[in-house]
Each structure stands twice: as structure tokens, then as C-alpha cells.
Amino acid sequence: MIKSPKLKFHDIGYIRHDNDTVSLELYSAGNAIETITIDHLICVSNGCMSKSHFNEEYLNKKYPNNLMKNLLMRKPIFNKTGYQKEENGFSQKIQTKDYSIIYKVHNNQLYFKDSKNHIILKLKDIDE
């Protein structure tokens, strides 16, 4: 599930990565509806843009440039601010005047919520 002011999605997606490139392919009712590819730029169906422009358009302009890539790779964000190692993963809580983030990576699940900016990203591995 992805919910932001410009992107709303709740169905199946595939994450692929090799070297420095990460791709998220989103499907609804079996039809491809969007592909987001990240390396030095972020490309969507409307074209390619800088990471900062992607954040401004799809997420929040105050986010770090590598936020989306780090989320998809299930890595810590914001230079590990508020980082807590846990038994099956980690969590982060980040509070500023610009965002209120809870980020958790446990087992096969990822949860990111910024309650100030109304952004939610939930990813769960499915059995193949």
C-alpha cells in the first residue's frame, strides 16, 4: 500500500534491484499501472526527474533525496535518526516541525507513516 497526496495504490507490486538501481512495479487487477525506477534519477510514467523533485512532487520536499530508495531497500533512513535495533529488524521514530515519522522493518514487512504529511507506505512480502 502506498498513500501520498499524489500516489494512491493498494494491490500487488514487485521490487527489483541490482547494483544501484531499484524498480517498483505496481499492478492493479493484474494490469501494470506504474513503474518507479530509481538510480541517479527517479523515473515514473510521466518521465524522469531528480530525487529532490520526486520528493517535492510525490512525497515531501524536506525529505532526504535517497528516502524512497532506502525505503524500498528496507534500509535505515535520515542517517539512522531515532534508530532502534530490534529482534527481527529495526524501527525509527523521527519528529520535527516538518514531519512525524514512524518507520519499522520487521521480518518480511515494512511500515512507514508520516502523520504530518499524510504519507503511508506498507510493504509485505508474499509467498511465491
MDAnalysis code that builds the backbone (N, CA, C; Angstrom):
import MDAnalysis as mda
import numpy as np

u = mda.Universe.empty(384, n_residues=128, atom_resindex=np.repeat(np.arange(128), 3), trajectory=True)
u.add_TopologyAttr("name", ["N", "CA", "C"] * 128)
u.add_TopologyAttr("resid", np.arange(1, 129))
u.add_TopologyAttr("resname", ["MET", "ILE", "LYS", "SER", "PRO", "LYS", "LEU", "LYS", "PHE", "HIS", "ASP", "ILE", "GLY", "TYR", "ILE", "ARG", "HIS", "ASP", "ASN", "ASP", "THR", "VAL", "SER", "LEU", "GLU", "LEU", "TYR", "SER", "ALA", "GLY", "ASN", "ALA", "ILE", "GLU", "THR", "ILE", "THR", "ILE", "ASP", "HIS", "LEU", "ILE", "CYS", "VAL", "SER", "ASN", "GLY", "CYS", "MET", "SER", "LYS", "SER", "HIS", "PHE", "ASN", "GLU", "GLU", "TYR", "LEU", "ASN", "LYS", "LYS", "TYR", "PRO", "ASN", "ASN", "LEU", "MET", "LYS", "ASN", "LEU", "LEU", "MET", "ARG", "LYS", "PRO", "ILE", "PHE", "ASN", "LYS", "THR", "GLY", "TYR", "GLN", "LYS", "GLU", "GLU", "ASN", "GLY", "PHE", "SER", "GLN", "LYS", "ILE", "GLN", "THR", "LYS", "ASP", "TYR", "SER", "ILE", "ILE", "TYR", "LYS", "VAL", "HIS", "ASN", "ASN", "GLN", "LEU", "TYR", "PHE", "LYS", "ASP", "SER", "LYS", "ASN", "HIS", "ILE", "ILE", "LEU", "LYS", "LEU", "LYS", "ASP", "ILE", "ASP", "GLU"])
u.atoms.positions = np.array([
    [0.849, -1.171, 0.000],
    [0.000, 0.000, 0.000],
    [0.894, 1.232, 0.000],
    [0.546, 2.170, -0.844],
    [1.222, 3.464, -0.879],
    [0.136, 4.531, -0.884],
    [0.259, 5.471, 0.026],
    [-0.706, 6.568, 0.075],
    [0.068, 7.856, 0.317],
    [-0.020, 8.751, -0.640],
    [0.546, 10.090, -0.517],
    [-0.423, 11.036, -1.213],
    [-0.210, 12.329, -1.090],
    [-1.154, 13.248, -1.755],
    [-1.310, 12.998, -3.254],
    [-0.269, 12.496, -3.935],
    [-0.357, 12.298, -5.383],
    [-0.427, 10.837, -5.815],
    [-0.068, 9.903, -4.940],
    [0.001, 8.500, -5.320],
    [-0.790, 7.661, -4.336],
    [-1.785, 6.937, -4.862],
    [-2.591, 6.044, -4.032],
    [-2.619, 4.678, -4.698],
    [-2.189, 3.658, -3.951],
    [-2.073, 2.323, -4.517],
    [-2.258, 1.297, -3.404],
    [-3.048, 0.263, -3.699],
    [-3.233, -0.815, -2.731],
    [-3.498, -2.110, -3.499],
    [-2.434, -2.801, -3.865],
    [-2.562, -4.060, -4.588],
    [-1.213, -4.748, -4.588],
    [-0.826, -5.349, -5.696],
    [0.414, -6.106, -5.798],
    [1.480, -5.259, -6.486],
    [2.704, -5.401, -6.015],
    [3.837, -4.738, -6.643],
    [5.067, -5.622, -6.521],
    [6.040, -5.346, -7.342],
    [7.290, -6.091, -7.326],
    [8.448, -5.112, -7.211],
    [9.379, -5.438, -6.330],
    [10.588, -4.642, -6.177],
    [11.736, -5.445, -6.760],
    [12.472, -4.813, -7.649],
    [13.646, -5.449, -8.239],
    [14.832, -4.508, -8.015],
    [15.984, -5.087, -7.710],
    [17.159, -4.235, -7.575],
    [18.411, -4.968, -8.013],
    [19.302, -4.195, -8.606],
    [20.623, -4.686, -8.968],
    [21.569, -3.489, -8.947],
    [22.740, -3.715, -8.429],
    [23.725, -2.646, -8.265],
    [23.088, -1.443, -7.582],
    [23.023, -0.307, -8.267],
    [22.474, 0.902, -7.653],
    [21.067, 1.244, -8.131],
    [20.435, 0.360, -8.894],
    [19.111, 0.635, -9.445],
    [18.046, -0.180, -8.717],
    [16.944, 0.508, -8.359],
    [15.802, -0.145, -7.725],
    [14.567, 0.189, -8.548],
    [13.743, -0.814, -8.834],
    [12.492, -0.594, -9.566],
    [11.324, -1.125, -8.756],
    [10.249, -0.375, -8.731],
    [8.996, -0.784, -8.113],
    [7.954, -0.815, -9.213],
    [7.425, -2.008, -9.485],
    [6.385, -2.176, -10.499],
    [5.063, -2.378, -9.770],
    [4.086, -1.528, -10.061],
    [2.794, -1.577, -9.389],
    [1.731, -2.117, -10.336],
    [0.906, -3.044, -9.818],
    [-0.150, -3.679, -10.595],
    [-1.481, -3.534, -9.882],
    [-2.533, -3.381, -10.664],
    [-3.885, -3.372, -10.132],
    [-4.728, -4.271, -11.015],
    [-5.393, -5.235, -10.422],
    [-6.204, -6.207, -11.155],
    [-5.405, -6.853, -12.280],
    [-4.126, -7.117, -12.021],
    [-3.270, -7.792, -12.982],
    [-2.689, -6.910, -14.065],
    [-3.024, -5.624, -14.073],
    [-2.518, -4.711, -15.089],
    [-1.461, -3.790, -14.492],
    [-0.350, -3.638, -15.216],
    [0.698, -2.719, -14.772],
    [0.155, -1.292, -14.827],
    [0.251, -0.570, -13.696],
    [-0.262, 0.800, -13.678],
    [0.837, 1.844, -13.494],
    [1.994, 1.431, -12.958],
    [3.083, 2.384, -12.753],
    [4.373, 1.619, -12.499],
    [5.475, 2.165, -12.960],
    [6.800, 1.673, -12.637],
    [7.614, 2.860, -12.159],
    [8.236, 2.705, -11.004],
    [9.113, 3.733, -10.454],
    [10.509, 3.138, -10.441],
    [11.438, 3.748, -11.171],
    [12.809, 3.275, -11.253],
    [13.725, 4.329, -10.651],
    [14.594, 3.877, -9.744],
    [15.461, 4.806, -9.026],
    [16.918, 4.413, -9.236],
    [17.710, 5.324, -9.768],
    [19.166, 5.253, -9.655],
    [19.640, 6.684, -9.448],
    [20.337, 7.329, -10.358],
    [20.715, 8.730, -10.117],
    [19.533, 9.672, -10.330],
    [18.514, 9.236, -11.064],
    [17.241, 9.940, -11.235],
    [16.120, 9.004, -10.786],
    [14.921, 9.546, -10.662],
    [13.745, 8.713, -10.420],
    [12.838, 8.862, -11.631],
    [12.514, 7.717, -12.248],
    [11.675, 7.725, -13.436],
    [10.313, 7.099, -13.117],
    [9.261, 7.768, -13.568],
    [7.885, 7.294, -13.474],
    [7.293, 7.380, -14.873],
    [6.033, 6.996, -15.020],
    [5.424, 7.003, -16.354],
    [5.402, 8.400, -16.983],
    [5.426, 9.437, -16.166],
    [5.418, 10.813, -16.681],
    [6.795, 11.328, -17.056],
    [7.846, 10.525, -16.857],
    [9.199, 10.940, -17.200],
    [10.135, 10.832, -16.011],
    [11.365, 11.258, -16.222],
    [12.393, 11.175, -15.184],
    [12.601, 12.539, -14.535],
    [13.008, 12.509, -13.275],
    [13.231, 13.743, -12.520],
    [14.294, 13.499, -11.461],
    [14.808, 14.567, -10.911],
    [15.765, 14.434, -9.815],
    [15.050, 13.853, -8.602],
    [15.821, 13.310, -7.688],
    [15.247, 12.740, -6.470],
    [14.569, 13.829, -5.640],
    [15.159, 15.007, -5.596],
    [14.545, 16.089, -4.829],
    [13.226, 16.532, -5.460],
    [13.149, 16.542, -6.786],
    [11.898, 16.898, -7.455],
    [10.834, 15.827, -7.229],
    [11.237, 14.558, -7.236],
    [10.305, 13.471, -6.938],
    [9.727, 13.659, -5.537],
    [10.600, 13.907, -4.561],
    [10.127, 14.128, -3.195],
    [9.133, 15.285, -3.140],
    [9.465, 16.374, -3.805],
    [8.586, 17.546, -3.795],
    [7.234, 17.233, -4.429],
    [7.250, 16.474, -5.519],
    [6.012, 16.202, -6.241],
    [5.183, 15.074, -5.621],
    [5.838, 14.014, -5.122],
    [5.123, 12.824, -4.668],
    [5.112, 12.637, -3.151],
    [6.094, 13.176, -2.443],
    [6.210, 12.920, -1.013],
    [6.244, 14.236, -0.236],
    [7.444, 14.659, 0.168],
    [7.628, 15.908, 0.905],
    [8.981, 16.489, 0.526],
    [9.010, 17.761, 0.161],
    [10.251, 18.369, -0.315],
    [11.343, 18.413, 0.745],
    [11.018, 18.224, 2.004],
    [12.006, 18.248, 3.087],
    [12.683, 16.889, 3.298],
    [12.197, 15.845, 2.628],
    [12.785, 14.515, 2.794],
    [14.163, 14.454, 2.141],
    [15.061, 13.587, 2.669],
    [16.362, 13.380, 2.019],
    [16.180, 12.759, 0.635],
    [17.097, 13.057, -0.260],
    [16.987, 12.589, -1.641],
    [16.892, 11.077, -1.783],
    [17.539, 10.315, -0.926],
    [17.541, 8.854, -1.063],
    [16.453, 8.171, -0.252],
    [15.476, 8.913, 0.242],
    [14.457, 8.312, 1.098],
    [13.734, 7.157, 0.408],
    [13.192, 7.378, -0.767],
    [12.398, 6.333, -1.440],
    [13.244, 5.092, -1.715],
    [14.461, 5.284, -2.168],
    [15.346, 4.145, -2.436],
    [15.635, 3.386, -1.144],
    [15.939, 4.093, -0.065],
    [16.215, 3.428, 1.209],
    [14.996, 2.680, 1.725],
    [13.807, 3.242, 1.533],
    [12.593, 2.538, 1.943],
    [12.431, 1.237, 1.158],
    [12.551, 1.313, -0.149],
    [12.367, 0.123, -0.974],
    [13.428, -0.936, -0.691],
    [14.614, -0.511, -0.280],
    [15.693, -1.440, 0.055],
    [15.642, -1.850, 1.533],
    [14.662, -1.292, 2.257],
    [14.473, -1.584, 3.686],
    [15.702, -1.247, 4.521],
    [16.274, -0.095, 4.208],
    [17.436, 0.400, 4.935],
    [17.008, 1.514, 5.884],
    [17.821, 1.809, 6.898],
    [17.516, 2.956, 7.767],
    [17.465, 4.253, 6.963],
    [16.702, 5.211, 7.468],
    [16.521, 6.494, 6.804],
    [17.041, 7.615, 7.697],
    [17.158, 8.820, 7.139],
    [17.570, 10.007, 7.892],
    [18.833, 9.750, 8.721],
    [19.842, 9.117, 8.116],
    [21.114, 8.834, 8.803],
    [20.921, 8.134, 10.142],
    [19.956, 7.226, 10.206],
    [19.649, 6.410, 11.392],
    [19.121, 7.226, 12.583],
    [18.568, 8.395, 12.338],
    [17.964, 9.179, 13.423],
    [16.886, 8.345, 14.106],
    [16.903, 8.289, 15.442],
    [15.902, 7.556, 16.206],
    [15.940, 6.053, 16.016],
    [17.061, 5.532, 15.566],
    [17.197, 4.112, 15.226],
    [17.185, 3.237, 16.478],
    [16.393, 2.172, 16.427],
    [16.331, 1.172, 17.497],
    [16.450, -0.213, 16.861],
    [17.526, -0.934, 17.170],
    [17.667, -2.310, 16.698],
    [16.691, -3.171, 17.483],
    [15.997, -4.042, 16.802],
    [15.027, -4.930, 17.443],
    [15.290, -6.358, 17.013],
    [14.644, -7.303, 17.674],
    [14.928, -8.718, 17.467],
    [14.846, -9.131, 15.998],
    [13.816, -8.732, 15.301],
    [13.617, -9.149, 13.910],
    [13.719, -7.993, 12.928],
    [14.462, -6.950, 13.273],
    [14.597, -5.808, 12.378],
    [14.988, -4.553, 13.127],
    [14.326, -3.447, 12.787],
    [14.613, -2.185, 13.444],
    [13.405, -1.253, 13.329],
    [13.436, -0.180, 14.102],
    [12.415, 0.861, 13.984],
    [13.079, 2.221, 14.149],
    [12.399, 3.251, 13.655],
    [12.855, 4.623, 13.804],
    [11.650, 5.507, 14.073],
    [11.826, 6.461, 14.976],
    [10.827, 7.500, 15.208],
    [11.529, 8.831, 15.010],
    [10.967, 9.641, 14.123],
    [11.596, 10.902, 13.757],
    [10.543, 12.001, 13.865],
    [10.776, 12.951, 14.750],
    [9.835, 14.051, 14.975],
    [10.541, 15.379, 14.717],
    [10.004, 16.171, 13.801],
    [10.475, 17.544, 13.585],
    [9.246, 18.395, 13.311],
    [9.471, 19.665, 13.071],
    [8.342, 20.540, 12.728],
    [7.780, 20.206, 11.343],
    [8.573, 19.503, 10.513],
    [8.155, 19.193, 9.143],
    [7.555, 17.805, 8.964],
    [7.847, 16.868, 9.869],
    [7.315, 15.520, 9.732],
    [7.265, 14.810, 11.074],
    [6.408, 13.799, 11.119],
    [6.257, 12.930, 12.287],
    [6.231, 11.498, 11.762],
    [7.406, 10.860, 11.779],
    [7.594, 9.588, 11.084],
    [7.747, 8.427, 12.064],
    [7.050, 7.348, 11.759],
    [7.282, 6.049, 12.370],
    [7.657, 5.122, 11.224],
    [8.804, 4.466, 11.354],
    [9.314, 3.581, 10.306],
    [9.751, 2.281, 10.971],
    [9.199, 1.160, 10.493],
    [9.515, -0.144, 11.066],
    [9.819, -1.139, 9.952],
    [10.872, -1.906, 10.150],
    [11.202, -3.014, 9.263],
    [11.349, -4.241, 10.155],
    [10.432, -5.183, 10.004],
    [10.435, -6.414, 10.801],
    [10.125, -7.587, 9.899],
    [10.924, -8.643, 10.018],
    [10.739, -9.858, 9.226],
    [10.484, -9.506, 7.772],
    [9.314, -9.795, 7.267],
    [9.023, -9.556, 5.847],
    [8.119, -8.344, 5.639],
    [8.088, -7.409, 6.601],
    [7.184, -6.267, 6.492],
    [7.909, -4.938, 6.678],
    [7.431, -3.941, 5.973],
    [7.906, -2.574, 6.108],
    [6.699, -1.683, 6.373],
    [6.850, -0.758, 7.302],
    [5.783, 0.196, 7.617],
    [6.429, 1.572, 7.768],
    [5.948, 2.542, 6.990],
    [6.408, 3.923, 7.059],
    [5.172, 4.804, 7.122],
    [5.106, 5.656, 8.140],
    [3.980, 6.576, 8.242],
    [4.493, 7.937, 8.695],
    [4.145, 8.954, 7.918],
    [4.407, 10.341, 8.286],
    [3.041, 10.973, 8.516],
    [2.646, 11.065, 9.776],
    [1.292, 11.541, 10.085],
    [1.105, 13.024, 9.796],
    [2.169, 13.833, 9.819],
    [2.036, 15.263, 9.500],
    [1.766, 15.494, 8.018],
    [2.305, 14.623, 7.171],
    [2.183, 14.819, 5.718],
    [1.254, 13.808, 5.052],
    [0.587, 12.980, 5.841],
    [-0.405, 12.024, 5.339],
    [0.182, 11.082, 4.294],
    [1.330, 10.496, 4.648],
    [2.010, 9.550, 3.765],
    [2.150, 8.219, 4.489],
    [1.732, 7.149, 3.814],
    [1.855, 5.802, 4.361],
    [2.425, 4.894, 3.275],
    [3.359, 4.054, 3.679],
    [3.900, 3.034, 2.794],
    [3.955, 1.751, 3.613],
    [3.237, 0.719, 3.146],
    [3.253, -0.592, 3.790],
    [3.619, -1.612, 2.727],
    [4.657, -2.368, 3.010],
    [5.074, -3.427, 2.086],
    [5.161, -4.730, 2.862],
    [4.688, -5.778, 2.255],
    [4.755, -7.103, 2.868],
    [5.105, -8.093, 1.787],
    [6.127, -8.918, 2.056],
    [6.488, -9.971, 1.108],
    [5.337, -10.967, 1.043],
    [5.101, -11.461, -0.164],
    [4.099, -12.503, -0.334],
    [4.807, -13.784, -0.714],
    [4.218, -14.911, -0.363],
    [4.804, -16.201, -0.738],
    [4.704, -16.385, -2.235],
    [5.759, -16.902, -2.808],
    [5.749, -17.091, -4.258],
    [5.130, -18.411, -4.617],
])
